[in-house]
Amino acid sequence: MKKELIVVNHIGTSVIESIESELGQMVKMIEDAQIIKATRYAQIDDYEAETVLTFSSLRAIKKLEQKGFHVQDINDIIRQSGKYDRITIIPLHVIGGTDYMSLKKSIVSNNNISLLSPLLVTRSDCQALGIKLSTILKADKDKSILFVGHGTTDESHKLYQLLEEELIKIGINARVLTLEDKEALSLIKVEDEIVIFPLFAISGHHVKNDLFRSQNSFRAILLKRVNKVKSYEHGLLFYPEIREMYLSKLDR
């Protein structure tokens, strides 16, 4: 019997609600897809697939354990890779920053482990995401929309600019910033209303606090310049359209 392990990997969060909803929905979608695959190959060969959620951050894992919640460490999976014929890692990174590159280096000597690409790698990926976002934001397509990602020192940071260009091409009045760009908020033209949409896989602490809830959040700063701020407070994995984009990488 061939045993395959599908590893869903996120850097980590201690926000249990986001794990159970957004990450949980991603894991379920993959599990459902693997059931279909197992049925398809049943007549050819014995096939068994398992799906597991892992984090890269030991700090997040320990915080969760203090709350009585367990998520596996990606490094434990890598060390036990010999138990499976094949391991496929689906990274939930939006872009391939330093965390993704660190994960890539950790599996370089494991021939039975495949690491899939992040959500955005090329301009065509940005175009595809832009189309999905235009559907999700259909009710607000005529408003100014501020998309905010994490940011990275890696060269993949340029993908935020490519995404902005693709969003503008399809008619969205978009600006794409990262957490390090708070000063740029002062340059945003005073308007009646602006929409904030997170470019994070899940609604962890960055989304909840840095974007929306703290006294110095993006939302709080913008409320000093505009009359109304509409907040999309979910991560990308909340939306089935985006989960499908991640899942499609598994089928390539």
N, C-alpha and C positions, 0 to 999 in steps of 0.2 A: 504493500500500500504506500502510495506517495503522500507524504505529509508536507503541507505548505502552511506557513505562518504569515498572516498579514498583520503588520505592525503599524498601527496608527500612532504617529508621534507628534507631540506638541511640546514646546519648551517647558510648559508647566504653569499652573495657576492653583491658588488655594480657594478659589471661588467655586464651591461645590455646585451651586445652581447652574453655572455655565458648563461644568463638566457633565452633569446629568442631562442637560437639555441640548446644548449645541454640539459638544463632543459626542454625547450619547447618540444623537441622531446620525452623526457621521459614521460611527461604528455600526449602527444598525443597518444603514444603507449598504455598507460594505458586506456585512454578514448576509444580508438578503441576496446580494449579487453573487456571493460565494456559494450559496445554496443552489442557485440556478446553474452555476458553473459545475458544481459537483454532480448535479442531475445530468447535465449535458455529457460529462465524461464517464458516467457510470458504466456505459456499455463498452467503453474502450479500455479502461483501467481503473483500478481502485484508487480513489482520490479522497483525501481528507484535508479540510482547511479549517484553520482556527484564526480568529481575529482577536487582537489584544490592543488595548490602549496603553501607551507608555508616555512618560515625561522624560525630558532631558535634565531638568533641574532637580537636584537632590534636595535643595532647600524647600521647593514646593511640595515634594513628596513627603518630607518630614512634617511640614505644616499640616498636611492633610491627615497624616497618621495621628497627630495630636487631636484631630477632630473625629477620629475613628473611621477615616475614609482611606482606602488603599488604591494606589495607582502604581503600576510596575515601572521600574527604572529601565530605560532603554539599554543601559550598559549591562544589566543582568541578562537581557535577551541576547545581546551580542555575544556574551561569554558562553551562553548555552546554545549557540547556533548549530552545533553538531547534532542536536536532537531532531532537526528537521532537514528534509531534502532541499527545501527552498524557503528563504525568508524574503519577503518584499516589504520594504518600509515606505509608507506613505507619509511624507512630511507635511505638516499643516502650515508650513511657512508660507507667507504670502509672496515674499521674494527670497532669493538665496543669499542672505546676509551672512554674518560671521557665525551665527549659531548653526546654520545649515552646513557651512563649510567645516565646522568642527565635527559635526555628525558624519560627514562624508569621509573625513580623515580617520575616524574611529573604526570604519569598516573596510578600509582599503585592503587589508590582508585576508578578508573573508570572501571566498569565491562563491559561496552559496547565498550571499546576501545582496539583494538589489535595492538601491536607494533611488526612488523616483524623484522627479524634479519638483520644485516648488510650484505654487499656483502660477506665478508670472516669471517667464524666462525671456520671451521674445515679444516683439511688437504685436504679433498676431495674437499672443495670449492676452495682451492688454486690450486689444480690439474686442476679443471674445468676452472678457470681463466687462468692458464698457457696455456691450450690448445687454448683458445680463443685468447690470446695474440700472440701465435705462428702463428695463421692464419693472424692476423692483421699485424704482423711484418714479413710476409713471404719474402718480398723483402730484408730484412736485417738480415735474420736468421743466416748468416755466420759471422756477425760482433759482436763486443763486445757491449752489450746493458746494459745501466745503467738505472734501474727503480728507481724512487724517489717518496716516499710517504710522508705524513705529519708527522707521528710518534705520539706516545702517551706515557704517563707514566703508562697507564693501562697495565695489563698483556697481553692484546690482541696484544701488540707490537710484540710478538713472531711470529705472523702470517706472518710478513715480511720475517723472516728467512725461514719459511715453504714454502712460495711462491718461494723464491730463490731456494730452494732445488728442488721443483717441476719443475721449469723452466729449471734447469740444467739437470734434468732427461730426459726431452724431447728434449735435444740437443741444448738449447740456452745458449750461453756464457753470462750468466746473473750475475749482481750484483745488489742487492736491498738495497738501502740506504734511509734515511729520511732527512728531512730538518736540523736536528741537526748533521748530519754526514759530514759536509763540510770538516772537517779536514782529513777525510778518502780519499778524492780525491787525496791527495798528495801521497797516497800509490798505486794508480792505475798505472799500468805499462804503460810506454810510448808506444803509438800505433799510427798507421797511421790514424785511424778513430774510433770514438765511437758514439753510438746512445744514446740519452736521451729520456726516455719515462716516462711521469708523471703517478703516481698512485693516482690521484685525480679524484673525480667524475666529476668536471668541471674545466675549465681553468680560475680560478679566479686570484686574485693578486699573490698568492703563485706561481702558474704556470708561469704567465706572467713575474713576476719580479724576484722572488727568483731562479727560474730555468733557465730563458732564457735572460732577458733583462737588469737587473741591472748590474752595474760595478763589483759587487761581486757575480754574479749569478753562479750557477753550470756550465753553459755553458762557461762563461768568464774564470773561473778558469781552466776548462779542456782545453780550447784553448791555454793555456800556456804549456800544456803537450802533446797535440796531434795535428796532422795536420788539422784534420777536425772533426767537431761535427755536426751530423745530429740531428735535433730537431723535435720531434713529439709534437706540441704545443697545442693539444686538450686534454680535459679531457676524462675520460673513457666513459661518456655518449654520446660522439660524435659517438661511434661505435655501430651499431645495435646489434652486438653479445653480447656486455656487457649490453645493455639495456634489452635484452632478459633474462639475468641472474637475473637482479633485478625483472623483471616481473614474472619470474618463481616462486619467493617466494610468490607472491600473489595467485598463483594457488595451493599451497600446502595445 
